[in-house]
Amino acid sequence: MKPPKADKALTAYRPYWAKRFGPAPFLPMSRAEMQQLGWDECDIVIVSGDAYVDHPSFGMAVIGRTLEAQGFRVGIIAQPDWHSAEPFMALGRPKLFFGVAAGNMDSMINHYTADRKIRRDDAYTPGGVAGKRPDRATLVYTQRCREAYKDVPVVIGGIEASLRRIAHYDYWSDKVRRSILVDSKADLLLYGNAERAIVEIAHRLAQRQPIESITDVRGTAFMRRPDDPGLAGWFEIDSTSVDAPGKVDEIVNPYMTTEQVAAAQGADCATQSVKPDADGSQPIQIVRRTVTKTDGRAITPPRERSVIRLPAFEQLKGDPVLYAHANRVLHLETNPGNARALVQRHGEGATARDVWLNPPPIPLSTAEMDHVFDLPYARSPHPTYADEHGKHDGATKIPAWEMIRFSVNIMRGCFGGCTFCSITEHEGRIIQSRSEASVLREIEDIRDKVAGFTGVVSDLGGPTANMWHIGCKSKEIEAACRKPSCVYPGICPNLNTDHGPLIQLYRKARAIKGVKKILIGSGLRYDLAIESPEYINELVTHHVGGYLKIAPEHTEGGPLSKMMKPGIGTYDRFKQLFEAASAAAGKKQYLIPYFIAAHPGTADEDMMNLAVWLKRNGFRADQVQTFYPSPMATATAMYHSGKNPLKKVTRDSEKVDIVKGERRRRLHKAFLRYHDANNWPLLREALKEMGRADLIGNGKHHLIPSFQPVTDGGYVSERRKNSTPPSKPSQRLQQRTSPDPRGIVTPKDGLILTQHTGLPPRETKLAPKRARRR
């Protein structure tokens, strides 16, 4: 299969006339700023649930600056008061359209924990204050934009819209909800990285094309009537029944390599060259395949004119198995090289409408990535948020900006395919990388322009730290591939795993004048890293600040197979290489492994075995990650349906053990924190029920002790932020502890002090080394 033809390059458009105004220091948030720029109106107004930080890690800034580079006047309405339409009129009527996004996070995940408890803070708000955006912010903001200017088109996008583009299971209401496009009544929905689509749409609207006529842009979703004349010439593939799917291509087994799939079809993995005719033209090839036993052989309709009909919302909302089937079909149509359009009916009778999803956007080229990241970002929050000294460090500090303030995003996308993660569904699995020169320029910009820079770059990364410029060896194979992961159950032989370019980037980056150290803070794909011991040596020797976080997620094969993660043996191999490189460098450095509790497919015995592994290896985890069913993720489909969408879904297909109910979720978390005395009563009860009372005792080989100290629900950690205050202050606790100048409760002699993953705490001026009791 040939790679899809790239759409028009971002830099190939004729600029809009307003480009004469030039770039703004900050995109305006008020009429006064517009007047200073000489604007009488905005062409586009972006509404976002995040505070406005003009930095390429924030979606509103990227989209705003990209549109500005096309010549459009872009204004920002950040975290508006949604209780009335007035704040949405602050910049006046936009000439072309409103762009609406909930922010860098889904608003529901931003508001609630995995246990559906309200979060106390918001990292994307000045001062970390919670409550500055509504639940389901995209719906609310769209409604207010309509009330402000009912005739202005509204285009929704961002992670919230992207992951809710079709009927989806909603964890917070525990039901299947309609596509967010239906509920919001927006004109268009953009999913994935939207630069290419938003630029095309903006130029078409500037040419006065009606927004309802824009139906051919990749990465967009829109509503259409079932009898729309535009459907003429399309081949519809019926996939509305789980047991009798329509004519769809054979589903690729994710456990087979590309070569095995090709061999099963009697073909070769690589695309065979087609010999031209004598006159130089390419011969036409008609591909035929069997549809059913009765209708013989038929011509496969062209993909570019094929649309797969998913089960309707009315079917899905009461049929979890059918939901799993629809989720599987959707995930098989995510490769831009071979994805077909999808359509899903919402409503019945005269009110019936189809949500139409065009194929995913073509990934940005390296030159286009450089263009986006080289735009004139101020690299700081808008001056509106500054304190009386013009700074953003005190009560006005935005935690999310502080975290990435001195970091550089070098790539997008992830081909890992972890079922609990939504990166693939949003950014895709084809890696989009910046050039080395662009990355080095940004480091120099941080050095020269960002206040407070001390010479330490906090991260060179992205969704994954070590996938920069890594991808399929063949564009033809990549375009034809339908595997959900390039690294599970093993690394695909067609995957280029060369870390050489990344090693050179690291070396050149730390050689920049004024740079003292470059850390790697993004998560590392360790099964990929062990393919390059030289990379591990370079990383450990120069780019680890004492601790390196990685995510094996579990130790047992059952849950790992549902996560599409490698076995724990791969972690052990990486640990050996990491420790050898650390010893060679003369450094004491530690791995911090992350694990997930209550993931679909995890039995109680699996969590028990993980807890035993943690104790045997000396880990005491303070921060526990419980499975969070985010919209559209494959693991979420497992959670809702009890089926495994990684395999063919039928009424009798494989069932998945789902961890539901407060007690069982608490138990799985308790196994991860086996060292917390508050969890011991629950663990004792569970171990006895499981027939594993042999793990209860006071020896080193026991998981938990047989005695139970007096507890008040509190938990003390060497790291203050990981400590849990007692539910009810007690006189007994005050008598047994003494105050610490850092605000940490210090146990007296005879009490155990637990530590983050069992590792020694960092030594700082505020936290000098002191005797630790064990």
C-alpha positions in Angstrom: 0.0 0.0 0.0 1.3 3.4 -0.9 1.6 6.1 1.9 -1.3 8.5 1.8 -0.8 11.7 -0.1 0.1 14.5 2.2 -2.3 17.4 2.5 -1.1 20.9 1.7 1.9 21.9 3.8 1.3 24.4 6.6 3.6 26.9 5.0 2.1 26.6 1.5 -1.0 28.8 2.1 -1.2 32.4 0.9 -1.3 34.4 4.2 -4.5 36.2 5.1 -4.5 39.9 4.7 -4.2 40.7 8.4 -0.6 39.3 8.5 0.5 42.9 7.9 -0.1 43.5 11.7 2.7 41.1 12.5 3.0 38.8 15.5 1.7 39.9 18.9 3.8 39.8 22.1 0.9 37.8 23.6 -2.3 36.9 21.9 -4.8 39.5 23.2 -7.2 38.6 26.1 -8.9 42.0 26.2 -10.2 44.8 24.0 -7.4 47.1 25.3 -4.8 44.7 24.0 -6.5 44.5 20.7 -6.5 48.3 20.4 -2.7 48.4 21.2 -2.2 46.0 18.3 -4.4 48.1 16.0 -7.1 45.5 15.7 -10.8 46.4 15.4 -11.9 42.8 15.6 -10.6 39.2 16.0 -10.8 36.8 13.1 -10.8 33.8 15.5 -11.4 33.6 19.2 -10.1 30.6 21.1 -11.9 29.7 24.4 -10.0 27.4 26.7 -10.4 26.0 30.2 -6.7 26.5 30.9 -5.0 29.7 31.9 -3.2 31.2 28.9 0.5 30.3 28.9 2.2 31.3 25.6 4.3 28.1 25.4 4.4 25.3 22.8 3.3 22.8 25.5 -0.1 24.4 25.8 -2.7 23.6 23.1 -4.3 27.1 22.9 -0.9 28.7 22.4 0.1 26.3 19.6 -3.2 26.6 17.7 -3.3 30.4 18.3 0.3 31.0 17.1 -0.1 28.6 14.1 -3.2 30.6 13.0 -1.4 33.9 13.6 1.4 32.7 11.3 -1.2 32.3 8.6 -2.2 35.9 9.0 -5.3 35.6 11.2 -6.0 37.8 14.2 -6.4 35.4 17.1 -7.7 36.3 20.6 -7.9 34.2 23.7 -10.6 33.9 26.3 -9.1 31.8 29.0 -11.0 30.2 31.9 -14.1 32.5 31.4 -16.9 32.6 34.0 -19.3 30.2 32.4 -22.4 31.3 34.4 -23.4 33.8 31.7 -22.6 34.6 28.1 -21.1 38.0 28.8 -17.5 36.9 29.4 -17.6 35.2 26.0 -18.3 38.6 24.4 -15.1 40.2 25.9 -13.3 40.3 22.5 -16.4 41.0 20.4 -17.8 39.0 17.6 -15.1 36.9 15.9 -15.1 37.4 12.1 -14.6 33.7 11.2 -15.3 31.3 14.2 -15.0 30.4 17.8 -12.5 27.6 18.7 -13.4 25.8 21.9 -11.4 23.4 24.0 -11.6 22.2 27.6 -7.8 22.6 28.0 -4.8 20.3 28.0 -6.8 17.8 30.1 -10.3 16.3 29.9 -12.3 18.5 32.3 -13.7 15.4 34.1 -10.2 13.9 34.7 -9.0 17.4 35.7 -11.8 17.6 38.4 -12.1 14.1 39.7 -9.7 11.3 40.9 -9.9 7.7 39.8 -12.2 7.2 42.8 -14.5 9.9 41.6 -13.5 12.2 44.4 -13.1 16.0 43.7 -9.6 17.1 43.3 -8.4 20.0 45.5 -6.3 21.7 42.9 -5.9 22.5 39.2 -2.4 22.6 37.8 -3.5 24.7 34.8 -4.8 27.6 37.0 -2.9 30.4 38.7 -2.1 29.4 42.2 -3.3 25.9 41.5 -6.9 26.9 42.4 -9.6 24.4 41.6 -13.0 25.2 40.2 -12.1 27.6 37.4 -13.7 25.5 34.7 -17.0 23.6 34.6 -17.5 19.9 34.3 -17.7 18.9 30.6 -16.3 22.3 29.8 -16.5 21.8 26.0 -20.3 21.5 26.2 -20.7 24.5 28.5 -18.4 26.8 26.6 -20.0 25.9 23.2 -23.4 26.7 24.6 -22.2 30.1 25.9 -20.6 30.9 22.6 -23.9 30.2 20.9 -25.7 32.5 23.3 -23.1 35.3 22.8 -23.2 35.2 19.0 -25.6 32.6 17.6 -24.6 33.0 14.0 -20.8 32.5 14.5 -19.6 29.0 13.7 -18.1 27.0 16.6 -15.3 24.5 16.1 -14.5 22.2 19.0 -11.2 20.4 19.6 -8.6 19.5 22.2 -8.2 16.3 24.2 -11.8 16.3 25.6 -13.4 16.6 22.2 -10.9 14.2 20.5 -11.6 11.3 23.0 -15.3 11.8 22.9 -15.8 12.1 19.1 -18.1 9.0 19.0 -20.5 7.4 21.4 -18.2 6.6 24.4 -18.4 5.1 27.9 -18.4 7.8 30.5 -16.9 6.6 33.8 -18.3 9.4 35.9 -22.0 8.7 35.0 -21.3 5.0 34.4 -23.1 5.0 31.0 -22.5 5.4 27.3 -22.9 9.0 26.2 -23.5 10.4 22.8 -20.8 11.9 20.7 -19.7 15.3 22.1 -20.5 16.7 18.7 -24.2 15.9 19.2 -24.4 17.1 22.7 -22.5 20.4 22.1 -24.3 21.2 18.8 -20.9 22.5 17.5 -20.4 22.9 13.7 -17.2 20.9 13.4 -15.1 18.7 15.7 -11.3 18.4 15.2 -9.6 15.4 16.7 -5.9 14.7 17.1 -3.2 17.2 16.5 -5.3 19.9 14.7 -2.8 22.3 13.1 -3.3 20.9 9.6 -7.1 20.8 9.9 -7.6 24.2 11.6 -5.5 26.0 9.1 -7.4 24.6 6.2 -10.8 25.4 7.8 -9.7 28.9 8.7 -8.7 29.7 5.1 -11.9 28.2 3.7 -14.0 30.2 6.0 -12.0 33.3 5.1 -13.0 32.6 1.5 -16.6 32.7 2.7 -17.3 29.0 2.2 -20.2 27.8 4.4 -18.9 25.7 7.3 -21.5 23.0 6.6 -19.8 22.5 3.2 -16.5 21.6 4.8 -16.8 17.8 4.8 -13.6 16.6 3.3 -10.9 17.7 5.8 -9.0 14.9 7.5 -9.2 14.8 11.3 -12.6 16.3 11.5 -16.1 15.1 12.5 -19.4 16.6 11.5 -23.1 15.9 11.4 -25.0 15.0 8.3 -28.5 13.7 7.5 -28.9 10.0 6.4 -30.2 11.2 3.0 -27.4 13.7 2.4 -26.8 14.0 -1.4 -23.1 14.1 -0.6 -23.2 10.4 0.2 -23.5 9.5 -3.5 -20.6 7.4 -4.6 -19.7 6.2 -1.2 -19.4 2.4 -0.3 -20.9 1.7 3.1 -19.6 -1.2 5.0 -22.0 -2.4 7.6 -20.4 -3.3 11.0 -23.4 -2.8 13.2 -23.7 -6.4 14.5 -21.1 -8.0 16.7 -21.8 -11.6 15.6 -22.2 -10.9 11.8 -20.0 -7.9 10.9 -20.3 -6.4 7.5 -17.6 -6.6 4.8 -14.6 -5.4 6.6 -10.9 -6.3 6.1 -9.7 -9.2 8.2 -8.8 -8.0 11.7 -5.0 -8.3 12.3 -4.0 -10.3 15.3 -1.9 -8.0 17.5 0.2 -11.0 18.6 1.4 -11.6 15.0 4.2 -9.8 13.3 3.7 -8.0 10.0 5.6 -10.8 8.2 3.4 -13.5 9.8 0.2 -11.7 8.7 1.6 -11.3 5.2 2.6 -15.0 5.1 -0.9 -16.1 6.2 -2.3 -14.2 3.2 0.2 -15.7 0.8 2.0 -12.4 0.3 5.3 -10.7 1.3 5.5 -8.0 4.0 7.1 -5.4 1.7 5.0 -3.8 -1.0 6.0 -5.4 -4.3 7.0 -3.1 -7.1 4.6 -2.9 -10.1 6.3 -3.0 -13.5 5.1 -0.2 -15.8 3.7 -0.8 -19.2 5.7 -0.1 -22.3 4.4 3.5 -22.5 5.5 4.1 -18.9 2.0 4.0 -17.4 1.1 1.9 -14.3 -1.2 -1.0 -15.0 -4.5 -1.0 -13.1 -4.8 -3.8 -10.5 -8.2 -5.0 -9.3 -8.0 -6.6 -6.0 -10.6 -9.3 -5.3 -11.4 -11.2 -2.1 -14.1 -13.5 -0.8 -16.9 -11.8 1.1 -19.0 -14.8 2.2 -19.4 -18.4 1.3 -22.5 -17.7 -0.8 -21.7 -14.5 -2.8 -18.4 -15.6 -4.2 -15.8 -13.1 -4.9 -16.3 -9.3 -5.1 -14.3 -6.2 -5.8 -13.0 -4.4 -2.7 -14.3 -0.9 -2.8 -11.6 1.9 -2.7 -10.7 2.9 0.8 -10.9 6.6 0.0 -14.6 6.1 -0.9 -15.4 3.6 1.8 -17.2 4.3 5.1 -17.7 1.8 8.0 -21.0 2.1 9.7 -20.6 1.6 13.4 -23.4 0.4 15.7 -25.8 3.3 16.5 -25.7 5.1 19.8 -29.1 3.6 20.6 -27.7 0.1 20.1 -24.5 0.7 22.1 -26.0 2.4 25.2 -27.6 -0.9 26.4 -25.2 -3.5 24.8 -21.7 -3.5 26.4 -20.5 -6.4 24.1 -21.5 -4.4 21.0 -19.7 -1.4 22.5 -16.5 -3.5 22.7 -16.9 -4.5 19.0 -17.3 -0.8 18.0 -14.2 0.2 20.0 -12.2 -2.5 18.2 -13.3 -1.4 14.8 -12.5 2.2 15.6 -9.0 1.4 16.8 -8.3 -0.6 13.7 -9.1 2.5 11.7 -6.5 4.9 13.2 -3.6 4.6 10.8 -3.7 7.6 8.5 -2.2 5.3 5.8 -5.2 2.9 5.5 -8.0 4.3 7.8 -11.5 4.6 6.4 -14.1 7.0 7.3 -16.5 6.0 10.1 -20.2 6.9 10.6 -22.5 6.4 13.6 -26.2 7.1 13.8 -27.6 9.1 16.7 -31.3 9.4 17.1 -34.2 7.7 15.4 -36.8 8.5 12.9 -37.0 12.1 11.7 -34.4 13.3 14.3 -31.8 10.7 13.2 -28.4 12.2 12.3 -25.1 10.6 11.4 -21.8 11.6 13.1 -19.3 11.3 10.3 -15.6 10.9 11.2 -13.1 11.5 8.4 -9.8 9.5 8.5 -7.1 10.8 10.9 -4.9 13.7 9.9 -1.6 13.2 8.0 1.2 13.5 10.6 3.3 16.7 10.4 6.6 16.4 8.6 9.8 17.4 10.4 9.8 20.7 8.6 6.2 21.4 9.7 7.0 20.4 13.3 9.9 22.9 13.2 7.6 25.6 11.8 5.1 25.0 14.7 7.7 25.0 17.5 9.7 27.9 16.1 6.8 30.3 16.2 7.4 33.4 18.4 6.1 32.1 21.8 6.7 34.3 24.8 7.3 31.1 26.8 5.6 32.5 29.9 2.1 33.1 31.2 0.1 36.1 30.1 1.0 39.3 32.0 -2.6 39.3 33.4 -1.6 36.6 35.8 1.6 38.3 37.1 1.8 39.6 40.7 2.6 43.1 41.8 6.3 42.5 40.9 5.4 41.3 37.4 6.4 37.7 38.2 4.6 34.4 38.2 6.3 32.7 41.1 4.2 33.2 44.2 0.5 33.0 44.6 0.0 33.4 40.9 2.3 30.5 39.8 0.7 28.1 37.4 1.9 24.6 38.4 1.7 23.1 34.9 3.8 25.9 33.5 6.3 25.6 36.3 6.7 21.9 35.5 7.6 22.5 31.8 9.2 25.9 32.2 12.7 24.7 31.3 11.7 21.6 29.3 11.7 21.0 25.5 9.1 18.9 23.6 11.0 17.1 20.9 8.3 14.8 19.5 4.7 13.7 19.4 2.8 10.4 19.2 3.5 7.0 20.6 3.6 3.5 19.0 3.5 1.7 22.4 -0.2 1.2 22.2 -0.8 0.8 26.0 -4.5 0.0 26.3 -5.0 2.3 29.4 -3.4 5.3 27.6 -5.1 7.7 25.2 -2.0 9.2 23.5 -2.4 6.9 20.5 -6.1 7.8 20.1 -5.3 11.5 20.2 -1.8 12.0 18.7 -1.5 8.8 16.8 1.2 6.1 16.8 3.4 7.6 14.0 6.1 9.6 15.6 6.3 13.2 14.6 9.8 14.6 15.4 11.4 18.0 15.3 14.8 18.5 13.7 17.9 18.6 15.8 18.5 22.2 14.8 15.0 23.3 16.0 15.5 21.6 19.4 18.9 23.2 19.9 17.4 26.6 19.0 14.7 26.2 21.6 17.3 25.4 24.3 19.1 28.6 23.4 15.9 30.5 23.6 15.3 29.1 27.1 18.8 30.1 28.1 18.4 33.7 26.8 14.7 34.5 27.4 13.2 32.5 30.3 13.6 34.2 33.6 15.0 32.0 36.4 17.0 29.7 34.1 19.9 28.3 36.1 21.5 26.2 33.4 19.4 23.0 34.0 17.0 21.8 31.3 14.4 19.7 33.0 13.5 17.5 30.1 14.0 16.7 26.4 11.1 14.5 25.7 7.4 14.2 24.9 4.9 11.4 25.3 7.9 9.0 25.4 11.5 10.1 26.0 13.2 7.8 23.6 11.0 7.6 20.4 12.5 10.7 18.7 13.1 9.9 15.0 12.2 6.3 15.5 9.6 4.6 13.3 8.9 2.0 10.6 11.8 1.1 8.3 9.4 1.3 5.3 6.8 3.9 4.6 4.8 1.4 2.5 4.7 -1.1 5.4 3.8 1.6 7.8 0.9 2.7 5.6 -0.5 -0.8 5.4 0.0 -1.8 9.0 -3.0 -2.2 11.3 -1.2 -3.4 14.5 -2.1 -1.6 17.6 1.5 -1.6 18.9 4.9 -1.7 17.4 6.5 -3.1 20.5 4.1 -5.7 21.8 4.3 -8.6 22.3 7.8 -8.0 21.0 9.5 -5.3 19.0 8.4 -5.4 15.4 11.3 -6.4 13.0 10.2 -3.6 10.8 10.8 -1.0 13.5 13.9 1.1 13.4 15.3 1.1 17.0 18.4 3.2 16.3 19.0 5.6 19.2 22.1 7.1 17.6 20.4 10.4 16.5 19.0 10.8 20.0 22.5 10.2 21.6 23.9 12.9 19.3 21.1 15.3 20.2 21.9 14.8 23.9 25.6 15.4 23.3 25.1 18.6 21.3 22.5 19.9 23.7 24.6 19.7 26.8 27.5 21.3 24.9 25.5 24.5 24.4 27.2 27.4 26.3 25.3 28.2 29.5 23.8 24.7 29.9 25.0 22.9 33.0 22.8 19.8 32.8 20.1 18.3 30.8 17.7 15.9 32.6 15.3 13.4 31.0 12.0 13.8 32.8 9.6 12.1 30.4 8.7 8.4 30.8 11.2 6.1 29.2 10.2 3.1 27.1 12.7 0.7 28.6 12.0 -2.3 26.3 13.1 0.0 23.5 16.1 1.3 25.4 17.6 -2.1 26.0 18.0 -2.4 22.2 20.7 0.3 22.6 23.0 -0.2 25.6 25.0 2.8 24.3 21.9 5.0 24.8 21.4 3.6 28.4 25.0 4.4 29.2 24.7 8.0 27.8 21.4 8.5 29.6 22.6 7.2 33.0 26.0 8.9 32.8 24.8 12.4 31.9 21.0 12.8 32.1 19.7 11.2 35.3 19.3 13.4 38.4 19.5 10.5 40.9 16.1 9.0 40.1 14.7 7.7 36.8 11.0 6.9 36.5 9.9 4.0 34.3 6.6 2.2 34.2 6.6 -1.6 34.2 3.0 -1.2 35.5 2.8 -4.8 36.8 4.7 -8.1 37.2 2.1 -10.6 36.3 1.4 -11.8 32.7 -2.4 -11.6 33.0 -2.8 -7.9 33.5 0.3 -7.1 31.4 -1.3 -8.9 28.4 -4.4 -6.6 28.8 -2.2 -3.6 29.0 0.0 -4.6 26.0 3.1 -4.1 28.2 6.3 -6.3 28.2 7.0 -8.9 30.9 8.8 -8.0 34.1 11.9 -9.8 32.7 12.4 -6.8 30.4 12.4 -4.5 33.4 15.0 -6.7 35.1 17.2 -6.5 32.0 17.0 -2.8 31.9 17.7 -2.6 35.7 20.9 -4.6 35.2 22.1 -2.2 32.4 21.0 0.8 34.4 22.9 -0.3 37.6 26.0 -1.3 35.6 26.1 2.1 33.8 25.6 3.9 37.1 28.4 2.0 38.8 30.7 2.7 35.8 29.9 6.4 36.1 30.6 6.3 39.9 27.0 7.4 40.7 24.3 6.2 43.1 21.2 6.3 41.1 17.8 4.6 41.5 14.9 3.5 39.4 11.4 4.5 40.4 9.0 2.0 38.9 5.3 2.9 38.5 2.5 0.3 38.9 -1.2 0.4 38.2 -3.8 -1.0 40.6 -7.2 -2.4 39.5 -6.5 -2.6 35.8 -8.9 -4.8 33.8 -7.6 -8.4 33.7 -6.0 -8.1 37.2 -7.0 -10.8 39.7 -6.6 -10.4 43.4 -3.8 -13.0 43.3 -2.0 -10.8 40.7 -1.9 -7.9 43.1 -0.8 -10.1 45.9 2.1 -11.4 43.8 3.0 -7.8 42.9 3.1 -6.8 46.6 5.4 -9.8 47.3 7.7 -8.7 44.5 7.7 -5.1 45.8 8.7 -6.2 49.3 11.3 -8.6 48.0 12.9 -5.8 46.0 12.6 -3.3 48.8 10.1 -0.9 47.2 7.5 1.0 49.3 5.3 3.0 46.9 3.8 6.2 48.3 2.1 7.3 45.1 -0.4 4.7 43.9 -2.0 4.9 40.4 -5.4 3.3 40.2 -6.8 2.5 36.7 -8.7 5.5 35.4 -11.2 4.6 32.6 -10.6 7.6 30.2 -12.9 7.9 27.3 -12.2 5.8 24.2 -9.2 3.9 25.6 -9.2 0.1 24.8 -8.9 -0.7 28.5 -12.0 1.4 29.2 -13.9 -0.7 26.7 -12.7 -3.8 28.7 -13.9 -2.1 31.9 -17.3 -1.4 30.5 -17.9 -4.6 28.6 -15.9 -7.3 30.3 -14.6 -8.3 26.9 -11.2 -8.1 25.3 -11.2 -5.9 22.2 -7.6 -6.9 21.4 -9.1 -10.1 20.0 -12.2 -10.7 17.9 -15.3 -9.8 19.9 -18.3 -12.1 20.0 -20.9 -12.9 22.6 -18.9 -15.9 23.7 -15.4 -14.4 23.3 -12.8 -14.0 26.1 -14.1 -12.4 29.3 -11.9 -10.0 31.3 -11.8 -9.8 35.1 -13.0 -6.3 35.9 -12.1 -4.7 39.2 -15.2 -2.8 40.2 -16.7 -1.9 43.6 -15.1 0.3 46.2 -13.8 -2.6 48.4 -12.0 -4.5 45.6 -10.4 -1.3 44.2 -9.3 -0.4 47.7 -7.8 -3.9 48.1 -5.8 -3.6 45.0 -4.5 -0.2 46.1 -3.7 -1.7 49.5 -1.5 -4.4 48.0 0.6 -1.7 46.4 0.9 0.0 49.8 1.4 -3.1 51.8 3.7 -1.1 54.2 1.0 1.3 55.3 -0.5 0.1 58.6 -3.8 1.6 57.7 -4.2 -1.1 55.0 -3.2 -4.1 57.2 -6.7 -5.0 58.4 -8.0 -5.2 54.9 -5.0 -7.2 53.7 -5.2 -9.7 56.5 -8.8 -10.4 55.8 -8.2 -10.7 52.0 -5.1 -13.0 52.5 -7.1 -15.3 54.7 -9.9 -15.5 52.2 -7.3 -16.3 49.5 -5.8 -19.1 51.5 -2.5 -17.2 51.9 -2.4 -16.6 55.6 1.2 -17.8 55.4 2.0 -14.2 54.3 0.9 -12.8 57.6 3.6 -12.7 60.3 6.5 -10.9 61.8 9.3 -12.3 59.7 11.1 -10.7 56.8 9.5 -13.2 54.4 6.0 -12.1 55.5 4.1 -9.5 53.6 2.3 -7.9 56.6 2.7 -8.3 60.4 0.3 -10.1 62.6 0.1 -7.1 65.1 -1.9 -4.0 64.4 -0.6 -0.6 65.8 -3.0 2.2 66.6 -3.6 4.3 63.5 -5.6 7.4 62.8 -5.7 7.2 59.0 -2.6 9.3 58.5 0.5 8.3 56.6 4.0 9.7 57.0 6.4 9.9 54.1 9.9 11.3 53.8 8.5 13.4 51.0 6.1 15.8 52.6 3.8 16.0 49.5 3.3 12.3 49.6 2.2 12.3 53.3 -1.5 11.9 54.2 -2.8 13.9 57.1 -4.8 12.1 59.8 -8.5 12.1 59.3 -9.0 13.2 62.9 -6.2 14.8 64.8 -5.5 12.8 68.0 -3.7 13.5 71.2 -2.1 10.1 70.9 -0.3 11.1 67.7 0.9 14.3 69.2 2.4 12.4 72.1 4.1 9.9 69.9 5.7 12.4 67.5 7.8 15.5 67.5 7.6 18.5 65.0 10.0 18.8 62.2 11.2 22.2 60.9 10.2 21.2 57.4 6.6 20.5 58.5 7.0 16.8 58.4 5.9 14.7 61.3 8.9 12.8 62.6 8.3 9.5 64.4 10.1 9.0 67.7 12.3 6.0 68.5 10.6 2.7 67.9 8.4 3.9 65.0 8.9 3.0 61.4 9.5 5.8 58.9 8.3 4.8 55.4 9.9 6.2 52.3 9.0 6.9 48.7 9.5 3.5 46.9 11.9 2.6 49.7 14.6 4.9 48.3 16.7 7.4 50.3 15.2 10.9 50.1 16.9 13.7 48.1 19.3 15.7 50.2 18.8 19.5 49.9 19.6 22.5 52.0 16.1 22.3 53.5 16.3 18.5 54.0 19.9 17.6 55.1 20.9 14.0 55.6 19.8 12.7 59.0 19.6 9.3 60.7 16.7 7.3 59.4 15.1 4.7 61.5 13.9 1.5 59.9 
